[in-house]
Amino acid sequence: MSYGYPGCGYPYPPYPYPYPGYGGGYFALIVVLLVLLLVIGGGYYYYANYR
């Protein structure tokens, strides 16, 4: 299961998240989920307050 971008044995996440050795794709997935949650939550909060 080579999730890393450079190839098989590398513990790097996919390309937009070049952090070395944080458990590969799982760390990137957690980061993506957190950022997505933050963006959605912040956008919804801003929209609810703005209008």
N, C-alpha and C positions, 0 to 999 in steps of 0.2 A: 504494500500500500504506500506508494510514493506520492505523498501529498505535497512535498516540498517542490519548489519551482525549479532549482537547478538540476535535480535528478533523484536517483534512488536513495542513496545513503545519507542525504543531507537533512539535518533537522530544522531546515528553514521553512517558515510559512510561505504561502504563495506571494507573488511578486509585490503587491502594494505594501506588504508588511515585512520588510527585511530585518527582523529581529533575530539575532543568532541564538539558536538553542533553547527555545522556550516551548518545547513539546510539539513543534511542527504546526500542522493545520488546526489543531484544537485551540491553541492560543489565538491564532488569527481569527478563528470562528468566534471565540468569546469576545475579542476586541471588536469585530464587526457587529456582533449583536449588541454590545454595550453602546457603541457609537450610534447605531441605528435607533436604539431605544431612546438615547439622549436626544437625537435629532427629531424623532417623531414626537417625543414628549415636549421638548422645547418649542417646536413648531406649533403644536396643538395649544400649548399654554399661551404662546404669543398671539396666536390667532383668536383664541377665546377672549383674551384681554384687549386685543386691538380693535375688534369690531364691537 
